[in-house]
Amino acid sequence: MTTFASAAHHYAAFRPRYPEEFFTLLADRFGLDGTQTVLDLGCGPGTITIPLASRAGHVYAVDIEPAMINEGRKAAAHHADNITWACADAASLTGMGLPPLHLCTMGKSFQWMNQTQVLADLDTLIRPGGGITLVSTGPRNSTVRPAWLDIIESVCTNVIGPGYRQEHGPVAHPAEGRDDTLRRSPFSRIETARWDQTFTRTLDELIGLQYSFSYSSPAVLGTRQAAFDEHLRRELTLFSPNGTFENTVPIEAVIATRP
Ligand SMILES: C[S@@+](CC[C@H](N)C(=O)[O-])C[C@H]1O[C@@H](n2cnc3c(N)ncnc32)[C@H](O)[C@@H]1O
């Protein structure tokens, strides 16, 4: 069981989908025409897997957390039959019996892995002309950070403790940045694309979203969950009595290919 075990259900229910432009970019850049083989590594509940399955021949959806794989299977049940779900650690990538791949996607999962090793292993699995795509929330350049995010931070700090993100976040924090790691890997040619995505959430949706994060999951909160919930509802309702919360989030995709 991992830090995402108790978050998986909330992840499937409350995390946003990636923008359509992201999938169009993947299709254009990797010539996806419904015949390619793709690996979605650290797939969670299928956030990338499921939309990608309609553009690829087969998607291997791999995640270390069984609860995430269960959510993915449930979500895909009425959509796609060209997905193989597997509960496995990225550290054992070369022993999974995967076929040659055209593309490996990693959505907000690369930071949880031994990055150098995963890139070296993918080099043995990805066909010539194929590549990797990482997607995550990017830095806020032009978008404004909503003030209610400070309220959430403050409640998390009060209830869970200072340093709660580091304590319950990704295990490995590489000394170098993501792009430097990619540049010294076999997939050293990198291109970046960005989109702004705007969400309007209700109070219940915003609170559900907090339970999807590893650092404020139900398991981390434990017996403090009721107090956390009550505190957060009170503070957020004072901030926005009409109960709606808007946020514009920058989404960043990095395509990494061999030179
Ligand atoms: C933040 S979630 C991202 C889920 C999904 N890819 C998305 O974009 O929404 C990170 C996922 O990486 C998975 N993960 C973390 N370490 C892993 C590892 N060593 N091998 C496979 N999956 C891993 C977690 O279980 C979790 O489901």
The ligand as an ORCA input file, in Angstrom:
! r2SCAN-3c Opt
* xyz 0 1
  C       0.058     12.191     -8.925
  S      -0.381     10.578     -9.464
  C      -0.585     10.790    -11.228
  C      -1.654      9.929    -11.837
  C      -1.916     10.168    -13.324
  N      -0.787      9.795    -14.118
  C      -2.256     11.611    -13.623
  O      -1.590     12.233    -14.457
  O      -3.224     12.135    -13.032
  C       1.176      9.736     -9.388
  C       1.012      8.239     -9.608
  O       2.299      7.648     -9.719
  C       2.233      6.371     -9.098
  N       3.597      5.945     -8.743
  C       4.403      6.470     -7.810
  N       5.566      5.797     -7.746
  C       5.494      4.817     -8.678
  C       6.381      3.790     -9.086
  N       7.595      3.639     -8.526
  N       5.990      2.948    -10.054
  C       4.758      3.070    -10.629
  N       3.875      4.036    -10.271
  C       4.236      4.903     -9.317
  C       1.345      6.630     -7.889
  O       0.814      5.441     -7.332
  C       0.295      7.542     -8.486
  O      -0.812      6.830     -8.973
*
